[in-house]
Amino acid sequence: MLRKSRAKSPPIDFKKYWHALIAPWQHIDWFLLLLVVGLTAFGSLTIASTEINEGLNHGWQHCFVGAVGLGLAIAIARWPYQSILRWHWLIYAVTNLSLIAVMVAGVTAKGAQRWITIGGLNIQPSEFAKIGVIITLAALLHERETIDLKVVGRTLAITAVPWALVFLQPDLGTSLVFGAIVLTMLYWANTNPGWLLLMLSPLVSAILYHVYLPGWLLWTLFITAIAWLTLPLRIVSALGAIAVNFGAVELGNLFWGLLKDYQKERLILFLDPEQDPLGGGYHLIQSRIAIGAGGMWGRGLHHGTQTQLNFIPEQHTDFIFSAVGEEYGFVGCLVLLLVFWAICMRLIWIALTAKDNFGSLLAIGILSIIAFQTAINISMTIGLAPIAGIPLPWMSYGRSALLSNFIAIGLVESVANFRPKKKKPYY
C-alpha cells in the first residue's frame, strides 16, 4: 500500500523577512548615520589615546554611551516626528524645570553648577535643553507663511527663559549655542535678514566699542540704515537703533560684571595667551604646540608628545581636536573637517526635502548646533576664538552631550524616514 506523500513546505523567503525587518527604516539616511557612528568610533579611539598613560577608561565609556545613543537614534527614526507637535509645550516646560532643578540641587564642578545626579550618573540638562528649544521653535514657526515682528518677539521671549537659566549656571558656551539656534531657525523661516542683523547688533556693538571705536561708529550707522529700511515708523526705528547700540556698551559692561573670573580670563587671553603662559593662556599655548607638532601626517597614534605627556588639560573633552592634530596631522584634521562638512550637507538636504515645514525646521535647528559647535570648538583650539567650553560633536568626551547629539540625529532621521521619495543628493 502506497503511503500518502507529505506536502513539501514552501521555501523560506528570506528576502521577504528581511524586507519586513528593514521596512520601518528603509528611507532613513544611512550615509548620515554611518558618518556619525564613524565619528563616535574615532572619538573613542582618540580619547583612549589621550589617557593611555593614566589608566582611565573614558574611551570605552564614550564607545558604550555612543552605542546606547545609536540605539536611541534608530528607535526615534522609526517614530513619526509629527507626533511631538502636540507635546511641544510639555517638552518646553520639562526643559525649563530641569534647568531650574540644576540651580536648586545641582552638582558644582569647575566653578559651574551644570549637572544633576540621577541614579548615580551626572546629567547635564543644558545639553538636552538645546533639543527642547529646537522642538519648541519649530512648532512655533512651522505654520507661519510670513514672519512678522510679533512672531520674532515671541520667539525671542520663548528662548530667553532657558537661555537665562543656562547663562546663570554659568554656561556661556551653551548660551551662545541658543543664539545660533534662534538666528538660524528664524532665517530658515524666511525672516527679514535685516531684522536678524538688528538682533545681532547689540553684541557686535558691545565688542567693537572696546576693540575698535571707528568700527563701532560705522557699525552703528549701518544698523541705523537697516532699521530705517526694514522697520515701520522709520524715524522712530532709526533713533531706536542708535539708542540700542549706544546702550549696548553699558549692557556689555553689565554682562561682563556677571561673568566669572575664569570666563573673563578666557575672553581676554585668547588674543594674547603669552600674557599668562602658566595660567589662563596655558591651554591655548599647549594646544597650538600640539597641533603644530603634528605636521602633515602626524606623529601617529599614541606617539604625540603633548598628548601622551598630558601637557594639555581636559584634552579628552574640549581640546580633543589638538590630539587629532598632533597624532594625525594636517591630513587627519582635514579628513575630520570633511566628515563634519558632509554631515552638514546631509542635514541641509534633509531640510530641503522634508515632508513639511516642521520637519525642515527641526533639521535646520540641529544643523545650527552641529555647525556652530564644530566651528567654535576648532577655532578655540587654534586661537581664533575664546575658550568657551563647547565640545566637539561626537568627538569630545561627555555622556550628556553625546546622547543629546544622537537624539538630535534620531529626530533628523525620522524627518528623512517619513519624507516623500526624492532623488538622491549629488554629493
C-alpha positions as CSV (number, residue, x, y, z in Angstrom):
1,M,0.0,0.0,0.0
2,L,1.4,3.3,-1.0
3,R,1.9,6.0,1.6
4,K,0.5,9.4,1.0
5,S,3.2,11.8,0.2
6,R,3.6,14.7,2.5
7,A,3.2,18.2,1.1
8,K,6.5,20.0,0.9
9,S,6.8,23.1,2.9
10,P,7.4,26.2,0.7
11,P,11.0,27.5,0.9
12,I,11.6,30.3,3.4
13,D,11.6,33.7,1.6
14,F,14.4,35.3,3.5
15,K,14.2,38.4,1.2
16,K,10.6,38.9,2.3
17,Y,11.5,38.6,6.0
18,W,14.5,40.9,5.6
19,H,12.3,43.5,3.8
20,A,9.7,43.3,6.7
21,L,12.5,43.8,9.2
22,I,14.2,46.8,7.5
23,A,11.0,48.4,6.1
24,P,10.4,50.8,9.1
25,W,13.8,52.3,8.4
26,Q,14.2,52.0,4.7
27,H,14.0,55.7,3.9
28,I,16.5,57.0,6.6
29,D,19.7,58.5,5.6
30,W,22.1,55.6,6.2
31,F,25.1,57.6,5.0
32,L,24.5,60.3,7.6
33,L,24.2,57.6,10.3
34,L,27.4,56.0,9.1
35,L,29.3,59.3,9.3
36,V,28.1,59.9,12.9
37,V,29.0,56.4,14.0
38,G,32.4,56.7,12.4
39,L,33.0,60.0,14.2
40,T,32.0,58.4,17.5
41,A,34.3,55.5,17.0
42,F,37.2,57.8,16.0
43,G,36.4,59.9,19.1
44,S,36.6,56.9,21.3
45,L,40.0,55.9,19.8
46,T,41.4,59.4,20.2
47,I,40.1,59.8,23.8
48,A,41.7,56.5,24.7
49,S,45.0,57.7,23.3
50,T,45.0,60.8,25.5
51,E,44.6,58.7,28.6
52,I,46.8,55.7,27.7
53,N,49.3,56.5,30.4
54,E,46.7,57.3,33.1
55,G,44.8,54.0,33.2
56,L,41.5,55.7,32.6
57,N,38.7,54.2,30.5
58,H,36.9,57.3,29.1
59,G,37.4,55.9,25.6
60,W,35.4,52.8,26.4
61,Q,32.8,54.8,28.2
62,H,32.5,57.0,25.1
63,C,32.1,54.0,22.9
64,F,29.4,52.4,25.2
65,V,27.4,55.7,25.5
66,G,27.7,56.0,21.7
67,A,26.2,52.5,21.3
68,V,23.3,53.5,23.6
69,G,22.8,56.7,21.7
70,L,22.8,54.9,18.4
71,G,20.1,52.6,19.7
72,L,18.1,55.7,20.7
73,A,18.6,57.3,17.3
74,I,17.4,54.2,15.4
75,A,14.4,53.9,17.7
76,I,13.5,57.6,17.2
77,A,13.9,57.3,13.4
78,R,11.0,54.9,13.3
79,W,8.8,57.2,15.4
80,P,6.9,59.8,13.3
81,Y,8.3,63.2,14.2
82,Q,5.0,65.0,13.6
83,S,3.6,63.3,16.8
84,I,5.8,65.6,19.0
85,L,3.9,68.6,17.8
86,R,1.2,68.0,20.4
87,W,3.8,67.7,23.2
88,H,6.0,70.7,22.4
89,W,4.8,72.8,25.3
90,L,5.2,69.9,27.7
91,I,8.8,69.5,26.3
92,Y,9.4,73.2,26.8
93,A,8.2,73.0,30.4
94,V,10.3,69.9,31.2
95,T,13.3,71.7,29.7
96,N,12.9,74.7,31.9
97,L,12.1,72.6,35.0
98,S,15.2,70.5,34.5
99,L,17.4,73.7,34.3
100,I,15.7,75.1,37.5
101,A,16.4,71.7,39.2
102,V,20.1,72.1,38.4
103,M,20.2,75.5,40.1
104,V,18.4,74.1,43.2
105,A,20.0,70.7,43.6
106,G,22.8,70.6,41.0
107,V,26.3,69.4,41.4
108,T,29.0,72.1,41.3
109,A,32.3,71.4,39.4
110,K,34.9,73.6,37.9
111,G,33.2,76.8,39.0
112,A,29.8,76.0,37.5
113,Q,26.6,74.3,38.6
114,R,25.6,72.4,35.5
115,W,25.0,68.8,36.5
116,I,22.3,67.0,38.4
117,T,22.8,63.5,39.8
118,I,20.2,60.9,38.7
119,G,20.7,57.2,39.5
120,G,24.4,57.8,40.3
121,L,25.0,59.5,37.0
122,N,25.7,63.2,36.5
123,I,23.4,64.5,33.8
124,Q,23.8,67.9,32.1
125,P,20.3,69.2,31.3
126,S,21.6,72.1,29.3
127,E,22.7,69.7,26.6
128,F,19.2,68.3,26.2
129,A,17.7,71.8,26.5
130,K,19.1,72.6,23.1
131,I,16.9,70.0,21.5
132,G,13.9,71.1,23.6
133,V,14.3,74.7,22.3
134,I,14.6,73.5,18.7
135,I,11.3,71.5,19.0
136,T,9.5,74.4,20.6
137,L,10.7,76.9,18.0
138,A,10.0,74.6,15.1
139,A,6.4,74.1,16.4
140,L,6.0,77.9,16.7
141,L,7.4,78.8,13.3
142,H,6.2,75.9,11.0
143,E,2.7,77.3,10.2
144,R,3.8,80.8,9.6
145,E,3.9,81.8,5.9
146,T,5.4,85.2,6.8
147,I,7.4,86.1,9.9
148,D,6.4,89.5,11.4
149,L,7.8,91.4,14.3
150,K,5.3,89.9,16.7
151,V,6.4,86.3,15.9
152,V,10.1,87.4,16.2
153,G,9.4,88.9,19.6
154,R,7.6,85.8,20.7
155,T,10.4,83.6,19.5
156,L,13.0,85.6,21.4
157,A,10.8,85.6,24.6
158,I,10.4,81.8,24.5
159,T,14.1,81.3,24.0
160,A,15.0,83.9,26.7
161,V,13.8,81.7,29.6
162,P,16.1,78.6,29.1
163,W,18.9,80.9,27.8
164,A,18.8,82.9,31.1
165,L,18.7,79.7,33.2
166,V,21.8,78.3,31.3
167,F,23.7,81.6,31.5
168,L,23.2,81.8,35.2
169,Q,24.7,78.3,35.8
170,P,27.0,79.8,34.4
171,D,27.4,78.1,31.0
172,L,28.5,80.8,28.5
173,G,29.2,78.2,25.7
174,T,25.7,76.7,25.7
175,S,24.0,80.1,25.9
176,L,25.9,81.1,22.7
177,V,24.5,77.9,21.1
178,F,21.0,79.1,21.9
179,G,21.7,82.3,20.0
180,A,22.9,80.3,17.0
181,I,19.7,78.2,17.1
182,V,17.4,81.2,17.1
183,L,19.1,83.1,14.3
184,T,19.4,80.1,12.1
185,M,15.8,78.9,12.5
186,L,14.4,82.4,12.0
187,Y,16.4,82.8,8.9
188,W,15.2,79.4,7.6
189,A,11.6,80.5,8.4
190,N,12.1,83.5,5.9
191,T,12.6,86.2,8.5
192,N,13.8,89.5,7.1
193,P,17.6,89.3,7.1
194,G,17.8,92.9,8.2
195,W,15.9,92.0,11.4
196,L,18.5,89.3,12.2
197,L,21.3,91.9,11.8
198,L,19.4,94.2,14.2
199,M,19.2,91.3,16.7
200,L,22.9,90.8,16.5
201,S,23.8,94.5,16.6
202,P,23.9,94.9,20.4
203,L,26.5,92.1,20.7
204,V,28.6,93.4,17.9
205,S,28.4,97.0,19.3
206,A,29.5,95.9,22.7
207,I,32.6,94.1,21.3
208,L,33.5,96.8,18.7
209,Y,33.3,99.7,21.2
210,H,36.1,98.1,23.3
211,V,38.1,96.9,20.3
212,Y,37.9,99.5,17.5
213,L,36.0,102.6,18.1
214,P,35.8,103.8,14.4
215,G,34.4,100.4,13.5
216,W,31.8,100.8,16.2
217,L,30.7,104.1,14.7
218,L,30.5,102.7,11.2
219,W,28.5,99.7,12.5
220,T,26.1,102.0,14.3
221,L,25.5,104.0,11.1
222,F,25.0,100.7,9.2
223,I,22.5,99.4,11.7
224,T,20.6,102.7,11.7
225,A,20.2,102.4,7.9
226,I,19.0,98.8,8.2
227,A,16.4,99.9,10.8
228,W,15.3,102.8,8.5
229,L,14.8,100.4,5.6
230,T,13.2,97.4,7.2
231,L,11.2,98.6,10.2
232,P,7.9,100.6,10.4
233,L,8.0,104.2,11.7
234,R,11.3,104.9,10.1
235,I,12.4,107.9,12.2
236,V,11.5,106.2,15.5
237,S,13.1,103.0,14.4
238,A,16.3,104.7,13.3
239,L,16.6,106.6,16.6
240,G,15.8,103.4,18.5
241,A,18.6,101.6,16.7
242,I,21.1,104.3,17.6
243,A,19.9,104.2,21.3
244,V,20.2,100.4,21.4
245,N,23.8,100.5,20.0
246,F,24.8,103.1,22.5
247,G,23.0,101.3,25.3
248,A,24.7,98.0,24.2
249,V,28.0,99.4,25.5
250,E,26.6,99.7,29.1
251,L,24.8,96.4,28.6
252,G,28.1,94.8,27.7
253,N,29.6,96.2,30.8
254,L,26.7,94.7,32.9
255,F,27.1,91.3,31.3
256,W,30.9,91.5,31.8
257,G,30.3,92.0,35.5
258,L,28.1,88.9,35.6
259,L,30.9,86.7,34.2
260,K,33.0,84.6,36.5
261,D,36.7,85.4,36.7
262,Y,37.8,82.4,34.7
263,Q,35.4,83.3,31.9
264,K,36.8,86.9,31.8
265,E,40.3,85.4,31.7
266,R,39.4,83.2,28.7
267,L,37.9,86.1,26.7
268,I,40.9,88.3,27.3
269,L,43.8,85.8,26.9
270,F,42.8,84.3,23.6
271,L,44.1,87.5,22.0
272,D,47.5,87.2,23.7
273,P,47.9,84.0,25.7
274,E,51.5,84.8,26.3
275,Q,50.4,87.3,29.0
276,D,49.8,84.4,31.3
277,P,51.6,81.4,29.8
278,L,51.3,79.3,33.0
279,G,47.8,80.3,33.9
280,G,44.8,81.3,31.7
281,G,46.9,81.1,28.5
282,Y,48.3,77.7,29.2
283,H,45.6,75.7,27.4
284,L,45.8,77.6,24.2
285,I,49.6,77.7,24.1
286,Q,49.9,73.9,24.5
287,S,47.1,73.3,22.1
288,R,48.8,75.3,19.4
289,I,52.1,73.5,20.1
290,A,50.4,70.1,19.8
291,I,48.6,70.9,16.5
292,G,51.8,72.4,15.0
293,A,53.9,69.4,16.1
294,G,51.7,67.0,14.1
295,G,53.0,68.4,10.8
296,M,51.5,67.0,7.6
297,W,50.9,63.3,8.6
298,G,51.0,63.4,12.4
299,R,53.2,61.6,14.9
300,G,51.0,58.6,14.9
301,L,48.5,57.1,17.4
302,H,49.9,57.0,20.9
303,H,53.0,58.9,19.8
304,G,52.1,62.5,20.4
305,T,54.4,64.0,23.0
306,Q,52.0,66.8,24.1
307,T,49.1,64.3,24.2
308,Q,50.9,61.4,25.9
309,L,52.7,63.6,28.5
310,N,49.4,65.4,29.4
311,F,50.6,68.9,28.7
312,I,47.0,69.9,27.7
313,P,44.4,69.8,30.4
314,E,40.9,68.5,29.5
315,Q,42.3,67.1,26.2
316,H,39.7,64.3,26.2
317,T,36.8,66.8,26.3
318,D,37.0,70.4,24.9
319,F,40.6,70.1,23.4
320,I,40.2,66.7,21.7
321,F,41.0,68.4,18.3
322,S,44.5,69.2,19.5
323,A,45.1,65.4,19.9
324,V,43.8,64.8,16.4
325,G,46.2,67.5,15.1
326,E,49.3,66.1,16.8
327,E,48.7,62.4,16.2
328,Y,47.1,62.5,12.8
329,G,48.5,65.8,11.4
330,F,47.1,68.2,8.9
331,V,45.7,65.3,6.8
332,G,43.8,63.9,9.7
333,C,42.4,67.3,10.6
334,L,41.3,67.8,7.0
335,V,39.6,64.5,6.8
336,L,37.8,65.2,10.1
337,L,36.6,68.6,8.8
338,L,35.4,66.9,5.6
339,V,33.3,64.5,7.6
340,F,31.7,67.4,9.5
341,W,31.1,69.1,6.2
342,A,29.4,66.0,4.8
343,I,27.2,65.8,7.9
344,C,26.1,69.4,7.5
345,M,25.4,68.9,3.8
346,R,23.2,65.8,4.6
347,L,21.3,67.8,7.2
348,I,20.7,70.6,4.7
349,W,19.5,68.1,2.1
350,I,17.1,66.5,4.6
351,A,15.8,70.0,5.5
352,L,15.2,70.8,1.8
353,T,13.4,67.5,1.1
354,A,11.4,67.3,4.3
355,K,7.7,66.4,4.2
356,D,6.7,69.7,5.9
357,N,8.0,72.9,7.4
358,F,8.1,71.4,10.9
359,G,10.5,68.6,9.8
360,S,12.5,71.1,7.8
361,L,12.9,73.4,10.8
362,L,13.9,70.5,13.1
363,A,16.7,69.5,10.7
364,I,18.0,73.1,10.2
365,G,17.9,73.7,14.0
366,I,20.0,70.6,14.6
367,L,22.3,71.7,11.8
368,S,22.9,75.0,13.7
369,I,24.0,73.1,16.8
370,I,26.5,70.9,14.9
371,A,27.9,73.6,12.6
372,F,28.2,76.2,15.4
373,Q,29.8,73.9,18.0
374,T,32.2,72.5,15.4
375,A,33.3,75.9,14.2
376,I,33.7,77.3,17.7
377,N,35.5,74.3,19.2
378,I,38.1,74.0,16.5
379,S,38.5,77.8,16.4
380,M,39.2,77.9,20.1
381,T,41.9,75.1,20.0
382,I,43.8,77.1,17.3
383,G,43.4,80.5,18.9
384,L,40.7,82.0,16.6
385,A,38.0,82.2,19.3
386,P,38.0,82.4,23.1
387,I,37.8,79.2,25.1
388,A,34.1,78.8,25.6
389,G,33.8,75.2,26.9
390,I,32.0,74.0,23.8
391,P,32.6,70.3,23.0
392,L,33.3,68.9,19.5
393,P,30.2,66.9,18.5
394,W,30.7,63.1,18.8
395,M,34.4,63.5,19.4
396,S,34.7,65.1,22.8
397,Y,34.0,63.0,25.9
398,G,30.8,63.9,27.6
399,R,27.9,61.5,28.2
400,S,25.1,64.0,28.1
401,A,26.5,65.8,25.0
402,L,26.9,62.5,23.2
403,L,23.4,61.3,24.0
404,S,21.8,64.6,23.0
405,N,23.7,64.6,19.7
406,F,22.4,61.1,18.9
407,I,18.9,62.0,19.9
408,A,19.2,65.0,17.6
409,I,20.3,62.8,14.7
410,G,17.4,60.4,15.5
411,L,15.0,63.3,15.0
412,V,16.6,64.2,11.7
413,E,16.5,60.6,10.6
414,S,12.8,60.5,11.5
415,V,12.3,63.5,9.2
416,A,14.2,61.7,6.5
417,N,12.3,58.4,7.1
418,F,8.9,60.0,6.7
419,R,9.6,62.3,3.8
420,P,8.3,61.7,0.3
421,K,10.7,59.9,-2.0
422,K,13.1,62.3,-3.6
423,K,16.1,62.0,-5.9
424,K,19.4,61.3,-4.1
425,P,21.7,64.2,-3.5
426,Y,24.5,64.8,-5.9
427,Y,27.2,64.7,-3.2
